[in-house]
Amino acid sequence: MKRSRMVLALILTYMIFAMLLNSVGTVILQAIQGFGVDKDAASTLEAFKDLPIAVTSFLVASFLPRLGYRRAMMLGLLLVAGACASMPLLQAFWATKLLFVAVGVAFALVKVAVYSSIGLLTDDAKAHAALTSTVEGWFMVGILGSAWLFAAFINADAPGDPVWLDVYWVLAALCIAVVVLLATCTLDERAARDGHAAGESFVDMFRLLALPLVVVFLVSAFLYVLMEQAINTWLPTFNREILHLPTTLSVQAASIFAGSLALGRLGGGVLLRRVPWFLLLALCVVAMAGLVLLALPLAANVQPRNDMTWWNAPWAAYVFPMIGLLMAPIYPAINSVVLSALPKARHAAMTGLIVVFSALGGTTGSYVTGQLFAHFDGSRAFYLLLAPMALLLLSLVLLKRSTPTPHAAALPAGGH
């Protein structure tokens, strides 16, 4: 019962941050319509979110075991609750910037705490992989719910009406509710503490980079996030320019990708209890390549139509986003593999590296695919995803070979 309450708290915490992190596009639109800012100014909100995530993860991840993972989650939620409450009270664009800075800092704390807590709540690698995939699956559900929650507060007749800011009262209330839940939970965090001095704990993060297992994992995570972010960012443009869907339908059809990611991660949580991780992930990567080769030819020679709807859209609009089902188990599974192979006292530092390299992979994927879209047509840009898929399959093979018996990994000299 105690474990179930803590798992529920992890899931709800992660879902709240999924809703806030995924709201950037909606907030940019509303800032333009409601606050009267131009597109250049509104576009900076992404940086106000992403930079604090990377910087905070790098600087504080290794210190979180001292603060305590449960306390870190409560601190992050309280910080965001305050920022959310300020939005309807201040009704200003600068408050929106502060909100996303707070969300970025808090998410760095929360992600490190959630991933590290999973190691404390599970006893073996299969259970760790299953719970990680389940938590990440509910994160994707939170992303899907975000669009509906924000849309419910927007005045359709007057989109700039500040009534949409009332959504933040709901989010603030959710944060406080989960803080109360966390306050009533118990989590034995003794295994996470190593007794190192603060400076040595920070150096431990760099010592991890000397482990072949960690290096191979970081390459795998980079390649995966590169692909996911490339598809997630540019799928609406692909739908509009290559499949000639109306703009609204292009965005709506792209949500199939997010939905398939959610289903794939929840399903992966079940499969990873029964199927060896390498077999499952290798099959997923091969199937992803097969789907690309199947779906993209369906996009060839699609002609524009004035009456395009859900019912007569090209098959590629439905088939290609289903790649999310195959991609979904990979990220949480490889995270679980490396964390399960390290001592629990190193999970916070390792998660800090995961966040930093995931951010680098996401930024690179979005930028590179954007350049390909600019210089080639969208179909060719997505065909070139076959290259990182091949590299990911190779890195999974190397990750399998580098994986020691669970909990048997040793740090290099000086990192007891």
LOVO-934073 format. One line per field, with one value per residue (C-alpha): residue in one letter; x, y, z; residue number from 1. Coordinates in pm, 1 decimal. Example, Ala and Ser with C-alpha at 12.3 -4.5 7.8 and 13.67 -1.06 7.14 Angstrom:
2
res	(a	s)
u	(1230.0	1367.0)
v	(-450.0	-106.0)
w	(780.0	714.0)
n	(1	2)
END
This chain:
416
res	(m	k	r	s	r	m	v	l	a	l	i	l	t	y	m	i	f	a	m	l	l	n	s	v	g	t	v	i	l	q	a	i	q	g	f	g	v	d	k	d	a	a	s	t	l	e	a	f	k	d	l	p	i	a	v	t	s	f	l	v	a	s	f	l	p	r	l	g	y	r	r	a	m	m	l	g	l	l	l	v	a	g	a	c	a	s	m	p	l	l	q	a	f	w	a	t	k	l	l	f	v	a	v	g	v	a	f	a	l	v	k	v	a	v	y	s	s	i	g	l	l	t	d	d	a	k	a	h	a	a	l	t	s	t	v	e	g	w	f	m	v	g	i	l	g	s	a	w	l	f	a	a	f	i	n	a	d	a	p	g	d	p	v	w	l	d	v	y	w	v	l	a	a	l	c	i	a	v	v	v	l	l	a	t	c	t	l	d	e	r	a	a	r	d	g	h	a	a	g	e	s	f	v	d	m	f	r	l	l	a	l	p	l	v	v	v	f	l	v	s	a	f	l	y	v	l	m	e	q	a	i	n	t	w	l	p	t	f	n	r	e	i	l	h	l	p	t	t	l	s	v	q	a	a	s	i	f	a	g	s	l	a	l	g	r	l	g	g	g	v	l	l	r	r	v	p	w	f	l	l	l	a	l	c	v	v	a	m	a	g	l	v	l	l	a	l	p	l	a	a	n	v	q	p	r	n	d	m	t	w	w	n	a	p	w	a	a	y	v	f	p	m	i	g	l	l	m	a	p	i	y	p	a	i	n	s	v	v	l	s	a	l	p	k	a	r	h	a	a	m	t	g	l	i	v	v	f	s	a	l	g	g	t	t	g	s	y	v	t	g	q	l	f	a	h	f	d	g	s	r	a	f	y	l	l	l	a	p	m	a	l	l	l	l	s	l	v	l	l	k	r	s	t	p	t	p	h	a	a	a	l	p	a	g	g	h)
u	(0.0	281.3	460.8	140.6	85.1	440.2	408.5	82.2	258.6	538.5	286.2	74.5	382.1	512.2	171.8	146.1	483.3	385.8	85.9	295.6	590.2	361.3	165.0	435.3	273.1	-66.4	82.4	276.7	-47.1	-235.4	49.3	35.2	-344.2	-387.8	-73.1	-8.6	353.9	510.1	611.8	982.4	925.4	677.2	917.0	1166.2	938.7	1083.5	1430.3	1297.9	1183.2	1465.3	1775.5	1680.9	1612.6	1961.9	2147.9	1964.8	2004.5	2376.5	2433.4	2209.8	2144.1	2428.9	2322.6	1958.8	2021.8	2114.6	1793.2	1587.2	1395.3	1051.3	1138.4	1278.3	948.3	752.0	982.2	942.4	562.6	541.0	761.9	536.6	217.5	333.4	426.5	89.6	-99.7	88.3	-35.7	-403.5	-304.0	-39.9	-172.3	156.2	398.3	692.7	501.8	479.0	857.9	896.2	645.8	851.9	1176.9	1010.7	876.1	1222.0	1402.0	1132.7	1120.0	1494.9	1447.5	1143.0	1284.5	1599.3	1390.8	1133.7	1390.6	1602.6	1296.7	1209.3	1536.7	1437.9	1090.8	1197.7	1407.7	1525.2	1594.9	1265.9	1056.5	1262.8	1210.3	836.9	779.9	995.1	795.6	465.6	561.6	678.8	354.4	146.6	372.0	252.4	-108.2	-45.1	75.8	-245.1	-456.3	-278.3	-431.0	-782.1	-737.8	-608.4	-863.5	-1145.9	-1052.2	-1008.3	-1298.8	-1366.9	-1540.8	-1260.0	-934.6	-746.2	-983.0	-767.6	-1019.3	-786.4	-542.7	-785.1	-647.2	-349.8	-569.1	-651.0	-284.9	-182.8	-449.4	-323.2	30.9	-82.7	-288.4	13.9	233.2	-15.2	-3.9	378.7	376.1	176.1	400.6	712.1	1021.2	1331.0	1611.9	1905.0	2036.3	2062.6	2310.9	2682.1	2832.2	3041.3	3120.4	2922.5	3212.0	3290.8	2927.2	2946.0	3269.6	3099.6	2884.7	3198.1	3340.9	3034.3	3145.5	3448.8	3221.2	3178.3	2820.5	2735.7	2901.5	2715.1	2389.7	2427.5	2482.9	2168.1	1962.3	2091.5	1993.3	1651.0	1557.0	1692.6	1442.6	1147.1	1191.1	1244.3	913.5	726.6	839.0	807.0	512.7	255.1	467.0	494.7	116.2	61.9	328.4	354.0	8.0	-165.2	-390.5	-563.0	-364.4	-602.6	-616.7	-235.4	-200.1	-478.1	-335.6	4.0	-157.7	-178.7	197.4	165.0	-121.8	74.0	371.9	146.7	-1.3	341.1	496.6	210.8	217.8	596.4	566.7	374.9	595.4	921.4	811.3	798.8	1033.3	1410.9	1474.1	1725.2	1498.3	1202.5	1397.8	1581.7	1248.4	1107.3	1392.3	1370.4	991.5	1034.8	1252.5	996.1	716.8	913.0	964.5	594.3	438.8	644.4	574.6	206.8	279.5	416.8	211.0	-65.9	-264.5	-418.9	-794.3	-1033.9	-1255.3	-983.2	-1118.8	-1040.2	-1246.2	-1062.9	-710.3	-418.8	-330.1	14.6	-146.4	-257.1	16.2	335.1	248.1	196.3	574.5	526.3	399.0	732.7	952.2	779.4	939.7	1296.2	1367.3	1238.4	1389.1	1744.2	1720.8	1619.9	1900.8	2174.2	2019.6	1962.9	2328.3	2454.2	2450.4	2142.6	2363.3	2462.4	2109.3	2069.7	2398.7	2318.7	1973.5	2135.4	2341.4	2028.7	1847.0	2139.5	2203.4	1831.2	1808.1	2103.9	1946.7	1610.2	1762.1	1982.0	1696.3	1467.1	1739.5	1875.7	1530.7	1438.5	1743.6	1651.3	1297.4	1440.7	1671.1	1479.0	1114.4	966.3	956.5	1330.9	1387.7	1198.7	1362.6	1696.5	1575.9	1679.3	2042.1	1998.8	1780.0	2069.2	2307.4	2061.1	2041.1	2422.4	2435.3	2176.4	2400.9	2694.7	2474.9	2377.9	2744.8	2836.6	2561.7	2695.8	2501.1	2244.7	2391.7	2739.7	2878.3	3179.3	3293.0	3646.5	3913.6	3823.0	3444.6	3360.0)
v	(0.0	241.9	159.0	207.5	553.5	656.0	521.4	716.3	1030.0	980.8	938.1	1239.9	1459.5	1361.5	1418.5	1773.1	1860.4	1697.7	1932.9	2239.6	2154.9	2074.1	2396.2	2612.0	2612.0	2705.9	2976.1	3124.7	3149.1	3303.4	3545.1	3674.4	3709.0	3818.5	4005.3	4156.7	4038.4	3966.2	3621.6	3677.7	3763.5	3480.0	3226.7	3287.5	3101.9	2769.9	2880.6	3003.7	2644.6	2437.8	2619.4	2600.7	2227.2	2156.5	2394.0	2287.0	1916.2	1959.7	2164.0	2002.5	1640.8	1496.4	1688.8	1574.7	1262.6	1501.6	1699.0	1382.9	1280.3	1315.0	1661.8	1759.5	1668.3	1863.0	2163.8	2151.9	2128.3	2416.2	2633.1	2565.1	2612.7	2962.7	3042.5	2913.2	3124.7	3433.7	3396.9	3497.1	3751.2	3934.2	3877.1	3985.5	3836.5	3871.1	3652.3	3389.4	3395.0	3348.4	3062.8	2868.5	2938.0	2794.8	2497.0	2429.4	2444.8	2238.5	1975.6	1921.8	1851.9	1634.0	1421.8	1340.5	1264.2	1050.6	841.0	794.8	699.6	426.3	255.4	266.2	124.1	-173.7	-480.5	-600.3	-480.8	-606.2	-433.9	-117.5	-120.3	-184.5	95.7	341.7	269.3	303.5	638.7	766.8	637.7	846.7	1142.7	1107.8	1086.3	1415.7	1567.3	1459.9	1593.2	1929.1	2033.7	1951.0	2120.1	2447.2	2443.2	2415.9	2757.7	2946.3	3166.4	3052.9	3382.4	3597.6	3394.8	3684.3	3693.7	3655.3	3402.9	3134.7	3216.0	3056.2	2719.8	2793.7	2788.4	2427.4	2343.1	2515.0	2316.7	1992.0	2075.0	2135.7	1814.1	1608.0	1783.5	1669.6	1315.9	1315.7	1447.0	1141.6	895.1	723.7	642.2	471.6	677.3	538.6	344.4	670.2	830.9	763.1	984.1	1178.3	1545.6	1787.4	1856.6	1488.2	1410.6	1662.5	1507.0	1165.2	1275.2	1315.0	986.7	814.4	929.7	698.6	391.7	233.9	141.7	506.8	634.9	383.0	461.2	836.5	780.7	564.3	824.3	1103.7	913.6	820.7	1172.4	1311.7	1094.7	1150.7	1527.4	1542.6	1366.2	1547.9	1893.3	1850.6	1611.4	1896.5	2056.2	1718.8	1680.9	2029.5	2042.9	1681.4	1540.2	1873.7	1850.5	2170.5	2344.9	2251.1	1889.0	1883.1	1968.1	1733.0	1442.5	1497.4	1414.4	1053.0	1039.1	1155.0	910.7	619.9	710.4	699.1	360.7	224.0	320.5	183.9	-135.6	-147.2	-142.7	-471.4	-632.6	-553.8	-773.1	-1070.2	-1000.1	-937.9	-567.4	-611.6	-842.4	-605.2	-290.2	-448.1	-563.1	-213.4	-44.2	-287.9	-243.2	137.3	120.8	-104.5	139.6	430.6	231.1	141.5	476.1	732.7	586.6	631.3	1004.3	1020.5	1202.0	1306.6	1581.0	1882.5	1866.3	2129.0	1879.8	1700.9	1564.9	1288.1	1053.9	1102.7	1196.9	1002.1	676.3	814.2	1063.2	768.4	512.7	716.6	860.6	503.6	482.6	616.5	274.4	123.2	406.2	436.3	151.2	244.7	556.8	439.9	94.2	212.4	458.3	168.4	-53.2	192.4	291.0	-73.2	-146.6	132.6	157.7	341.5	614.7	704.7	726.5	1100.4	1188.4	952.3	1102.6	1447.1	1323.8	1170.3	1504.3	1699.8	1458.7	1421.7	1799.1	1799.8	1521.1	1697.4	2028.5	1859.1	1652.0	1950.2	2165.2	1901.8	1795.7	2160.7	2208.0	1897.4	2025.9	2354.9	2196.2	1881.4	1782.0	1647.8	1287.5	1279.8	1442.5	1163.7	893.6	1009.7	901.7	552.8	656.7	725.6	412.3	201.7	372.3	320.8	-52.2	-70.9	122.9	-112.8	-407.3	-232.5	-143.0	-507.7	-611.1	-338.4	-424.0	-604.4	-811.4	-575.1	-361.0	-496.0	-194.4	-40.1	315.7	391.3	448.7	716.8	677.4	419.0)
w	(0.0	92.1	-233.6	-436.8	-287.3	-375.1	-730.0	-769.5	-645.1	-901.3	-1183.8	-1086.7	-1041.3	-1383.1	-1547.3	-1406.6	-1556.7	-1886.2	-1904.9	-1826.1	-2051.4	-2343.9	-2303.4	-2463.1	-2808.3	-2665.9	-2441.6	-2734.4	-2932.2	-2639.4	-2559.8	-2916.6	-2907.7	-2546.1	-2444.5	-2787.0	-2810.8	-3148.5	-3267.9	-3211.5	-2845.2	-2795.5	-2947.7	-2664.4	-2420.2	-2538.1	-2427.1	-2091.5	-2033.9	-2185.7	-2062.8	-1692.2	-1731.8	-1867.1	-1634.2	-1318.5	-1397.8	-1450.1	-1135.7	-874.6	-979.2	-775.4	-462.9	-455.4	-241.2	41.0	4.2	-44.3	-355.1	-195.5	-66.3	-408.3	-574.6	-312.3	-357.4	-735.8	-711.3	-462.3	-685.0	-983.2	-779.8	-687.7	-1048.0	-1173.2	-918.5	-1037.1	-1395.7	-1347.8	-1083.0	-1287.8	-1643.9	-1803.4	-2053.8	-1814.5	-1568.3	-1842.3	-1876.8	-1501.9	-1512.8	-1765.2	-1580.7	-1269.0	-1465.1	-1612.0	-1276.7	-1105.6	-1380.8	-1351.7	-979.7	-1040.3	-1323.0	-1127.9	-818.1	-1003.7	-1190.9	-879.8	-673.4	-922.1	-829.9	-462.6	-531.6	-744.6	-667.7	-1008.7	-1361.4	-1509.6	-1243.3	-1288.8	-1666.6	-1629.6	-1377.8	-1575.7	-1891.3	-1705.2	-1552.5	-1892.6	-2045.3	-1806.0	-1891.3	-2251.2	-2129.8	-1949.5	-2276.4	-2448.6	-2162.0	-2170.7	-2502.7	-2385.6	-2046.0	-2190.5	-2473.1	-2217.1	-2072.4	-2400.1	-2510.0	-2867.2	-2953.7	-2807.7	-2799.1	-2636.2	-2338.8	-2021.7	-1889.0	-2028.7	-1747.4	-1501.0	-1613.7	-1388.5	-1078.2	-1165.1	-1220.4	-895.3	-709.0	-864.1	-752.5	-393.0	-393.0	-499.5	-240.5	25.1	-117.7	-110.9	246.1	351.4	163.3	292.2	88.1	226.7	70.6	267.6	-31.9	-228.3	10.0	-33.6	239.0	-13.0	38.1	-180.6	-418.7	-460.9	-542.8	-829.2	-957.0	-945.3	-1241.0	-1451.1	-1322.7	-1466.1	-1812.0	-1779.3	-1777.0	-2124.8	-2028.0	-1960.9	-2280.3	-2498.6	-2319.9	-2370.4	-2743.4	-2752.1	-2563.0	-2788.0	-3104.5	-2971.4	-2859.8	-3187.6	-3378.9	-3147.4	-3141.7	-3518.1	-3580.6	-3304.1	-3420.4	-3794.4	-3835.0	-3860.2	-4135.9	-4313.2	-4294.2	-4435.9	-4707.7	-4823.8	-4749.8	-4820.2	-4514.8	-4395.5	-4122.4	-3839.8	-3952.2	-3986.2	-3617.9	-3508.6	-3709.9	-3546.3	-3211.1	-3332.6	-3273.2	-2911.5	-2855.0	-2999.2	-2778.3	-2472.0	-2566.0	-2657.8	-2325.5	-2118.2	-2324.7	-2301.2	-1922.9	-1946.9	-2214.2	-2036.1	-1746.2	-1983.6	-2276.2	-2253.5	-2309.4	-2592.5	-2793.4	-2757.4	-2845.9	-3140.3	-3285.7	-3231.2	-3419.7	-3713.9	-3726.0	-3716.8	-4026.5	-4193.4	-4113.9	-4261.7	-4581.6	-4586.5	-4490.5	-4679.2	-5026.6	-4939.9	-4916.1	-5269.0	-5530.7	-5290.7	-5463.2	-5285.5	-5229.0	-5099.7	-4916.2	-4714.1	-4382.7	-4134.1	-4351.9	-4681.3	-4567.8	-4721.6	-4547.2	-4463.9	-4223.2	-4009.9	-4073.3	-4024.1	-3678.0	-3554.2	-3545.1	-3193.3	-3082.4	-3183.9	-3056.8	-2721.8	-2522.2	-2621.7	-2414.9	-2075.3	-2129.3	-2201.1	-1910.6	-1689.7	-1819.2	-1725.8	-1392.4	-1292.5	-1364.8	-1137.4	-757.6	-630.7	-485.4	-845.0	-987.3	-926.5	-1098.2	-1386.6	-1431.4	-1449.1	-1744.7	-1900.5	-1888.0	-2033.7	-2323.6	-2393.0	-2424.5	-2665.8	-2871.2	-2887.5	-2995.5	-3256.0	-3397.2	-3437.6	-3596.6	-3836.2	-3955.0	-4003.4	-4225.8	-4423.3	-4467.7	-4591.7	-4849.7	-4946.2	-4941.5	-4618.0	-4735.7	-4795.8	-4458.2	-4284.1	-4500.0	-4359.6	-4013.7	-4127.9	-4058.7	-3683.2	-3664.2	-3792.4	-3549.2	-3263.5	-3339.2	-3331.1	-3004.1	-2850.3	-2939.2	-2769.8	-2471.5	-2432.9	-2438.3	-2187.2	-1940.1	-1634.3	-1388.1	-1227.8	-949.7	-1023.8	-1207.7	-1040.7	-1069.6	-1184.7	-925.7	-678.3	-709.7	-443.0)
n	(1	2	3	4	5	6	7	8	9	10	11	12	13	14	15	16	17	18	19	20	21	22	23	24	25	26	27	28	29	30	31	32	33	34	35	36	37	38	39	40	41	42	43	44	45	46	47	48	49	50	51	52	53	54	55	56	57	58	59	60	61	62	63	64	65	66	67	68	69	70	71	72	73	74	75	76	77	78	79	80	81	82	83	84	85	86	87	88	89	90	91	92	93	94	95	96	97	98	99	100	101	102	103	104	105	106	107	108	109	110	111	112	113	114	115	116	117	118	119	120	121	122	123	124	125	126	127	128	129	130	131	132	133	134	135	136	137	138	139	140	141	142	143	144	145	146	147	148	149	150	151	152	153	154	155	156	157	158	159	160	161	162	163	164	165	166	167	168	169	170	171	172	173	174	175	176	177	178	179	180	181	182	183	184	185	186	187	188	189	190	191	192	193	194	195	196	197	198	199	200	201	202	203	204	205	206	207	208	209	210	211	212	213	214	215	216	217	218	219	220	221	222	223	224	225	226	227	228	229	230	231	232	233	234	235	236	237	238	239	240	241	242	243	244	245	246	247	248	249	250	251	252	253	254	255	256	257	258	259	260	261	262	263	264	265	266	267	268	269	270	271	272	273	274	275	276	277	278	279	280	281	282	283	284	285	286	287	288	289	290	291	292	293	294	295	296	297	298	299	300	301	302	303	304	305	306	307	308	309	310	311	312	313	314	315	316	317	318	319	320	321	322	323	324	325	326	327	328	329	330	331	332	333	334	335	336	337	338	339	340	341	342	343	344	345	346	347	348	349	350	351	352	353	354	355	356	357	358	359	360	361	362	363	364	365	366	367	368	369	370	371	372	373	374	375	376	377	378	379	380	381	382	383	384	385	386	387	388	389	390	391	392	393	394	395	396	397	398	399	400	401	402	403	404	405	406	407	408	409	410	411	412	413	414	415	416)
END
